Amino acid sequence: MSFFCVFVCFLLVWLKILSWNCQGAASSAFRCALLLLVKKVKVDMVGLMEQKISGCAVDKACKSFGFDNWLRVEAVGFSGGIWLLWRNTVNVDILATNPQFVLTRISRGNVRLGLVSFVYGSPSHYLRNKLWNNLSIDHLPLNEEWLSVGDYNAVTCMEDVSNPDNFHNHRCSGMRQWIFKEGLIDIGFLGARFTWTRGRESSTFSGARLDRALCNTPWVMKHPGTKVTHMARICSDHSPLLIEIGNHNEHPRSYKFQYQAAWSRHHDFHNVVARC
């Protein structure tokens, strides 16, 4: 390709998803924080985990967040729970629900995004093993574009924790095996490494990357511009995750003609001009 031929593409953010272990959603402080966050980043869909609310209070809380639609998987007592909230501009089909995940198929208009699973992994090692078993191609039709986000309550390596000596290895092995078996890829992130922290002093500080976004190869091929940001913690000891899903526009913007004077010094300059 000639050095004069410049292809310009830009990223269109097609959908924004917020995933957050909110550690309780009943307080007015959390409601204000979520409303401010949603307004600031203009998200289309929100997944909330571990809300510590059950019963009639859930509908009242969901209505207050300003979304058109919502679905909830009830917490077992005050442990766990998954809420999904989305706008009418997004089409969401619920394919499966489980105490530890919700599997959806998402589209916008006539454009199909793919599968998105929202996860809250149990702190219990025994129950978390059920997550790895149930959220798998052996039990669900996951053979299309698939993105999985949430709080897994597990890590993939000791670099994902601040103090490996105090972290049990079973938090790594099960998740690593699941990622390998399902052919998933860690999308990576922008922002602070640890999504969960506790303690402020160096002697009491503990942190881990418990929240993340994973996807399969078909997702990468269809949505190469997917970006994950670990946002600042507020009203919870977990960071909200912002997932921006974009595609490269097939019609690049038109730019004003620009000329680099150094081009004329290239030994093949006249021939390239003549050919073009």
C-alpha positions in Angstrom: 0.0 0.0 0.0 1.3 3.5 -0.9 2.3 5.7 2.0 0.0 8.3 0.5 -3.0 6.1 1.0 -4.5 6.7 4.4 -7.6 4.8 5.6 -9.4 6.6 8.4 -11.9 4.8 10.6 -13.5 5.9 13.7 -15.4 4.2 16.5 -19.1 4.5 17.0 -20.3 3.7 20.5 -23.4 1.6 19.8 -24.4 0.6 23.3 -23.3 1.3 26.8 -23.8 -1.1 29.7 -23.1 -0.5 33.4 -22.4 -3.5 35.6 -22.1 -2.8 39.4 -22.1 -4.8 42.6 -23.8 -2.0 44.5 -23.6 -3.6 48.0 -27.2 -2.4 48.8 -29.6 -0.3 46.7 -32.1 0.9 49.3 -30.4 4.1 50.4 -31.2 7.5 48.9 -27.4 8.1 48.6 -27.1 5.1 46.3 -30.1 6.2 44.2 -28.6 9.7 43.8 -25.2 8.2 42.8 -26.7 5.8 40.2 -28.9 8.5 38.7 -25.9 10.8 38.4 -23.8 8.1 36.9 -26.4 7.1 34.4 -26.9 10.7 33.3 -23.2 11.3 33.1 -22.2 8.3 30.9 -25.6 7.9 29.2 -25.9 4.2 29.6 -28.6 2.1 27.9 -28.6 -0.8 30.2 -27.6 -1.4 33.9 -26.9 -4.7 35.7 -27.0 -4.4 39.5 -25.7 -7.2 41.8 -26.1 -7.8 45.5 -28.7 -5.1 46.2 -29.6 -6.4 49.7 -33.3 -5.7 49.0 -36.1 -8.2 48.5 -39.9 -8.2 48.3 -42.1 -5.2 47.5 -39.3 -2.7 48.0 -37.6 -3.9 44.8 -40.2 -2.6 42.4 -40.2 0.8 44.2 -36.5 1.0 43.9 -36.4 0.0 40.2 -39.1 2.6 39.3 -37.0 5.3 41.0 -34.0 4.7 38.7 -35.8 6.1 35.6 -35.6 3.1 33.2 -38.4 1.8 31.1 -38.0 -1.9 31.8 -36.5 -4.1 34.4 -36.1 -7.7 35.5 -35.0 -9.0 38.8 -33.6 -12.3 40.1 -34.5 -12.3 43.8 -31.7 -12.4 46.4 -31.6 -15.4 48.7 -32.3 -13.6 51.9 -29.9 -10.7 51.7 -27.3 -12.5 49.7 -26.9 -12.0 45.9 -29.7 -10.9 43.6 -29.4 -9.5 40.0 -31.4 -6.6 38.6 -31.4 -5.6 34.9 -32.7 -2.2 33.9 -32.9 -1.0 30.3 -34.4 1.6 28.1 -37.0 1.1 25.3 -34.3 1.9 22.7 -32.8 -1.6 23.5 -34.5 -4.9 22.8 -33.7 -7.5 25.5 -34.8 -11.1 25.3 -34.4 -13.1 28.5 -33.0 -16.6 27.6 -32.2 -18.0 31.0 -32.3 -16.9 34.7 -30.3 -18.5 37.5 -29.5 -17.4 41.1 -26.0 -16.5 39.8 -26.7 -15.1 36.3 -29.1 -13.8 33.7 -28.6 -14.6 30.0 -30.0 -12.2 27.5 -30.0 -11.6 23.8 -29.7 -7.9 23.0 -30.5 -6.0 19.8 -31.0 -2.4 18.8 -33.5 -1.8 16.0 -32.7 -4.3 13.3 -29.1 -4.8 14.5 -28.4 -7.9 16.6 -25.7 -7.4 19.3 -25.5 -10.9 20.6 -25.7 -12.7 23.9 -24.9 -10.8 27.1 -24.8 -12.6 30.5 -24.9 -10.7 33.8 -23.2 -12.6 36.6 -23.0 -12.5 40.4 -20.8 -15.4 41.6 -21.6 -16.7 45.0 -19.0 -16.2 47.8 -19.5 -19.9 48.5 -17.0 -22.1 46.7 -19.5 -24.9 46.4 -22.2 -22.6 44.8 -19.7 -20.9 42.6 -18.8 -24.2 41.1 -22.4 -24.5 40.1 -22.0 -21.2 38.2 -19.1 -22.6 36.1 -21.2 -25.7 35.3 -24.5 -23.9 34.5 -23.2 -21.0 32.5 -21.6 -23.2 29.9 -22.2 -24.4 26.3 -23.1 -27.8 27.8 -26.3 -26.3 29.2 -27.0 -23.2 27.2 -26.9 -22.2 23.5 -23.8 -20.0 23.7 -22.6 -20.6 20.1 -23.0 -17.0 18.9 -21.5 -13.7 19.9 -21.3 -13.7 23.7 -20.2 -11.1 26.3 -20.2 -12.0 30.0 -20.0 -9.3 32.7 -20.3 -9.0 36.4 -18.9 -9.8 39.8 -17.5 -13.4 39.6 -16.2 -13.4 43.2 -13.2 -15.1 41.7 -9.9 -14.1 40.0 -7.8 -15.7 37.3 -4.3 -15.2 38.8 -2.6 -14.0 41.9 -1.7 -10.7 40.2 -5.5 -9.9 40.5 -5.2 -9.6 44.3 -3.3 -7.3 46.6 -2.2 -10.0 49.1 -1.9 -13.4 47.5 -0.9 -15.0 50.8 -4.4 -14.4 52.1 -6.3 -15.5 49.0 -7.4 -19.1 48.6 -6.3 -20.7 45.3 -9.7 -22.2 44.7 -10.8 -18.6 43.7 -8.5 -19.0 40.7 -8.7 -22.6 39.5 -12.4 -22.9 38.8 -12.6 -19.7 36.9 -9.5 -20.4 34.8 -10.9 -23.8 33.8 -14.3 -22.3 32.9 -12.6 -19.5 30.8 -10.5 -22.1 29.0 -13.4 -24.5 28.4 -15.8 -21.9 27.1 -13.1 -20.2 24.9 -13.5 -16.8 26.5 -11.1 -13.8 26.3 -10.5 -11.1 28.9 -11.4 -7.8 27.3 -9.0 -5.9 29.6 -9.8 -2.6 31.2 -9.0 1.1 31.7 -8.6 2.4 35.2 -7.5 1.0 38.6 -6.7 -2.7 38.6 -8.7 -3.7 41.6 -12.5 -3.5 41.4 -13.0 -4.4 45.0 -11.1 -2.9 47.9 -11.4 -2.8 51.7 -9.4 -0.7 54.2 -7.4 2.5 53.5 -4.2 2.1 55.5 -1.4 0.0 54.1 -1.7 -2.4 57.0 -5.4 -3.1 56.5 -5.8 -2.6 52.7 -7.1 -5.5 50.6 -8.0 -5.4 47.0 -9.0 -7.8 44.1 -10.2 -7.7 40.6 -13.4 -9.6 41.2 -15.5 -7.8 38.5 -14.6 -8.1 34.8 -15.9 -8.5 31.2 -15.2 -11.6 29.1 -16.2 -12.5 25.6 -15.8 -15.2 23.0 -14.0 -15.0 19.6 -17.2 -14.3 17.6 -17.9 -11.3 19.8 -14.4 -9.9 19.2 -14.8 -10.4 15.4 -18.2 -8.6 15.4 -17.5 -5.9 18.0 -13.7 -5.2 18.0 -14.2 -1.8 19.6 -15.6 -3.1 22.9 -14.0 -1.2 25.8 -14.2 -1.7 29.6 -13.6 1.0 32.2 -13.2 0.5 35.9 -15.0 3.6 37.2 -14.4 5.3 40.6 -15.9 3.6 43.6 -18.9 5.3 45.2 -21.5 4.0 47.7 -20.0 0.5 47.4 -16.7 -1.3 47.9 -16.9 -2.4 44.2 -16.2 -0.2 41.2 -18.9 0.1 38.6 -17.8 -1.3 35.2 -18.7 0.7 32.1 -18.8 -1.5 28.9 -18.9 0.5 25.7 -19.7 -1.6 22.6 -18.9 -0.1 19.3 -18.3 -1.0 15.6 -16.0 0.6 13.1 -18.1 2.7 10.8 -18.1 1.5 7.2 -18.3 5.1 5.9 -15.4 7.1 7.1 -15.7 10.8 7.7 -14.6 13.2 5.0 -11.6 15.2 5.9 -10.1 18.3 4.3 -7.2 17.6 2.0 -3.8 17.9 3.7 -0.4 17.7 2.2 2.9 16.8 3.8 5.8 18.7 2.2 8.1 15.8 3.0 6.3 13.5 0.7 7.8 15.3 -2.3 11.2 14.1 -1.2 10.3 10.4 -1.5 12.2 8.8 -4.3 9.0 7.4 -5.9 6.9 10.5 -5.4 6.3 11.4 -9.1 5.4 7.8 -10.0 2.9 7.5 -7.2 1.2 10.8 -8.2 1.1 9.7 -11.8 -0.5 6.3 -10.9 -3.1 7.9 -8.7 
